[in-house]
Each structure stands twice: as structure tokens, then as C-alpha cells.
Amino acid sequence: MECNVPSQRDAEWDQWYSANYSFVDKPAEATTQIMESLKDQIAVVTGASSGIGKAIALSLAAQGAEACLVARRRELLEDVAKQIHALGSRGHAFRGLGDRFQKDFGHVNVLVLCGGAIFHGPLEKASLADFDLMYRSNVRGHYFMIQIMLPLLRKSQGQIVFINSSAGLRSAAATGQFSATQHAFRSIADSLRDEVNADGIRVLSVYPGRTATPRIAKLFEKEGRAYQPDLLMQAEDVAEMVTHSLRLPRTAEVTDITIRPMQKSY
Ligand SMILES: NC(=O)c1ccc[n+]([C@@H]2O[C@H](COP(=O)([O-])OP(=O)(O)OC[C@H]3O[C@@H](n4cnc5c(N)ncnc54)[C@H](OP(=O)(O)O)[C@@H]3O)[C@@H](O)[C@H]2O)c1
């Protein structure tokens, strides 16, 4: 396509610039006004006790959302809830979401599925017990959570975020079991999107590469490699992308985000 960009800054250049790039000069309020507000929205985040889930919960709370934090380690969740209160928002710790949750909240605006297990190993040696645990945590557990939450999400034309992994797109040696669960997770997201888009519900899958979290610190230790978190992506980087996508106007839906460390430590 031919693009006639004037070569110098004169009246013609100014005219061309304002016709093509006028949005650049708009004051910040003019662009943020069209973003959806998360203020007082109810956000349920699984895996919120650590790493990426915790960063997402804090990021949503910083935008005014009320965060329902789900994981097993209650003391860590209580700590995240305290950080959320310090941001001026509300955070609640849950180990499960039973009838009480449904009675207390009535609707959900955002569901972030971030908890899960990971084990690596070549097929010849990998443990079937690990495979079963990953299936239960990374596939069945999320599936069940969506089933419980869907009626509450429908009430608010909510949004669902699947924190997947680059392993949900490509499989490498010794990651077959984990990768299989992430491919299944991706299929569930894609299928669900087709089922619920017409009701105004958006579904986003995020495929992060290696991110500096306690999980990765442990993995590096196991692999006997020096852990250099500053060379990896940060959990806050992922959280920022998620929050921004959730705030986009309803004229758009971000379906898939691939995000990876700019530098590589491996
Ligand atoms: N870090 C990365 O490089 C990276 C890259 C791609 C994708 N991800 C994805 O991001 C998600 C969070 O990982 P992270 O790196 O932030 O790890 P993390 O800091 O270790 O956090 C893992 C979270 O998952 C929960 N969890 C652990 N085992 C679980 C199980 N069996 N069932 C349910 N929940 C469990 C933990 O909560 P409790 O132990 O308190 O229950 C914790 O909140 C994972 O789903 C992972 O696949 C991470």
C-alpha cells in the first residue's frame, strides 16, 4: 500500500499528522474515559497466594476491584488481602467457594484461573501420579470452578481469564504431561468463548513464558541453574497486560496473549 508521508514539518506535515495521529495528542483523560472501570467489580482470582495470581489480584484491586482470593495457603492469602486493603480496596481470603460465597456475593465480574501444579520429566520416567494431580488441578479443577461461577458471571456479563503457559501452545522435551494439561486448558477456553460470547462474556487466554515467581525459583534450583529473576519476565508484567485487556471497551475482545521475557537466562 502506498503511504504518502510528507517529508518535512510544514503546514502539509501538520495536516497529515493530525489526520493520522491525532489520538497521540489527546490528554490522558480522553483515552482513559473509554476504558471500562473495574471499580467495585467482584474479581475471583485462583492461585492468588503467590506469583502471577497474587500480582493480578493486586493489580485488579489497584483499579478498585473487590478481590476474592482463592488458594490453599490461607496465611499467604491473608497477607495479600492486607496489601489490598492498604490500596484502599477490599480483599477476602477463601480456600473454596461454596454456598456462602454465592449468598454473599450474588454475582462475579471477573474470574481469573491461575492456580495449578507443574511437574516435568521424560515420558519413560514421568510419574502417572504427577500426571493425575496435574489433570485434577490444571484441567478438572478449573473446569469445575467455571461451572460454579458461570451463573454468577452471566449476571454481570463478566470476563474469564485463563492463565495458561507457553506450554499450552508448544510442547518441548520432558514437558509432555504438563503441556498436555495446558493444551486441554486452552481447548476449554476456546470452546467456552464460542459458548458465552453471545451472552456478553469475554474469554481471554494468556500464555506467559518464564516469569520470576517462587515456582520458577524452585524449578531453577531443581535444574541446578543460577536463578536470575531480573532476566525473566515479572509477574507484574503479566498482571498489567491482563488488567489492561479486561478494561478494554466492549467493542473489542482480546482472545490470546503470548508474553515472554525480553531477555533470556536460558
Ligand atoms: N512462572 C512462570 O514462568 C509461568 C509461566 C507460564 C505459566 N505460568 C502459570 O501461572 C500460574 C501461576 O504460577 P506461578 O508461576 O505464579 O507460581 P507460584 O508462585 O508457585 O503460584 C502458584 C499458585 O498456584 C497454587 N497452586 C499450587 N499448586 C496447586 C494445585 N495443585 N492446585 C491448585 N492450585 C495450586 C498456589 O497456591 P496454594 O499452594 O496456596 O494453593 C499458588 O497460588 C500457573 O498456572 C502456571 O502454569 C507460570
The ligand as a MOL file (V3000), in Angstrom:
LIG
                    3D

  0  0  0     0  0            999 V3000
M  V30 BEGIN CTAB
M  V30 COUNTS 48 52 0 0 0
M  V30 BEGIN ATOM
M  V30 1 N 6.0420 -18.5590 36.3810 0
M  V30 2 C 6.0780 -18.9030 35.1120 0
M  V30 3 O 7.1210 -18.8770 34.4540 0
M  V30 4 C 4.8140 -19.3060 34.4200 0
M  V30 5 C 4.8650 -19.4280 33.0320 0
M  V30 6 C 3.7160 -19.8250 32.3600 0
M  V30 7 C 2.5590 -20.0730 33.0550 0
M  V30 8 N 2.5250 -19.9230 34.4060 0 CHG=1
M  V30 9 C 1.2660 -20.2320 35.0690 0
M  V30 10 O 0.9580 -19.2880 36.0450 0
M  V30 11 C 0.2310 -19.9080 37.0900 0
M  V30 12 C 0.7890 -19.4350 38.4090 0
M  V30 13 O 2.1340 -19.8620 38.5260 0
M  V30 14 P 3.2550 -19.0090 39.2860 0
M  V30 15 O 4.4680 -19.0690 38.4580 0
M  V30 16 O 2.6980 -17.7170 39.7160 0 CHG=-1
M  V30 17 O 3.5470 -19.9980 40.5080 0
M  V30 18 P 3.5420 -19.8220 42.1010 0
M  V30 19 O 4.0940 -18.5050 42.5060 0
M  V30 20 O 4.1630 -21.0530 42.6280 0
M  V30 21 O 1.9820 -19.8420 42.4220 0
M  V30 22 C 1.2390 -20.9790 42.1470 0
M  V30 23 C -0.1760 -20.7720 42.6500 0
M  V30 24 O -0.9250 -21.9370 42.3360 0
M  V30 25 C -1.4410 -22.5270 43.5260 0
M  V30 26 N -1.2580 -23.9720 43.4410 0
M  V30 27 C -0.1210 -24.6700 43.6090 0
M  V30 28 N -0.3500 -25.9870 43.4290 0
M  V30 29 C -1.6800 -26.0980 43.1760 0
M  V30 30 C -2.5260 -27.2060 42.9170 0
M  V30 31 N -2.0650 -28.4540 42.8860 0
M  V30 32 N -3.8250 -26.9640 42.6820 0
M  V30 33 C -4.3230 -25.6920 42.7050 0
M  V30 34 N -3.5560 -24.6050 42.9500 0
M  V30 35 C -2.2610 -24.8220 43.1760 0
M  V30 36 C -0.6480 -21.9370 44.6650 0
M  V30 37 O -1.4930 -21.7460 45.7940 0
M  V30 38 P -1.5160 -22.6520 47.1040 0
M  V30 39 O -0.2800 -23.5070 47.0930 0
M  V30 40 O -1.5610 -21.6870 48.2330 0
M  V30 41 O -2.7910 -23.4200 46.9570 0
M  V30 42 C -0.2240 -20.5800 44.1310 0
M  V30 43 O -1.1630 -19.5910 44.4500 0
M  V30 44 C 0.3290 -21.4200 36.8790 0
M  V30 45 O -0.8910 -21.9340 36.4660 0
M  V30 46 C 1.3830 -21.5510 35.8080 0
M  V30 47 O 1.1380 -22.6360 34.9360 0
M  V30 48 C 3.6250 -19.5700 35.0990 0
M  V30 END ATOM
M  V30 BEGIN BOND
M  V30 1 1 1 2
M  V30 2 2 2 3
M  V30 3 1 2 4
M  V30 4 1 4 5
M  V30 5 2 4 48
M  V30 6 2 5 6
M  V30 7 1 6 7
M  V30 8 2 7 8
M  V30 9 1 8 9
M  V30 10 1 8 48
M  V30 11 1 9 10
M  V30 12 1 9 46
M  V30 13 1 10 11
M  V30 14 1 11 12
M  V30 15 1 11 44
M  V30 16 1 12 13
M  V30 17 1 13 14
M  V30 18 2 14 15
M  V30 19 1 14 16
M  V30 20 1 14 17
M  V30 21 1 17 18
M  V30 22 2 18 19
M  V30 23 1 18 20
M  V30 24 1 18 21
M  V30 25 1 21 22
M  V30 26 1 22 23
M  V30 27 1 23 24
M  V30 28 1 23 42
M  V30 29 1 24 25
M  V30 30 1 25 26
M  V30 31 1 25 36
M  V30 32 1 26 27
M  V30 33 1 26 35
M  V30 34 2 27 28
M  V30 35 1 28 29
M  V30 36 1 29 30
M  V30 37 2 29 35
M  V30 38 1 30 31
M  V30 39 2 30 32
M  V30 40 1 32 33
M  V30 41 2 33 34
M  V30 42 1 34 35
M  V30 43 1 36 37
M  V30 44 1 36 42
M  V30 45 1 37 38
M  V30 46 2 38 39
M  V30 47 1 38 40
M  V30 48 1 38 41
M  V30 49 1 42 43
M  V30 50 1 44 45
M  V30 51 1 44 46
M  V30 52 1 46 47
M  V30 END BOND
M  V30 END CTAB
M  END
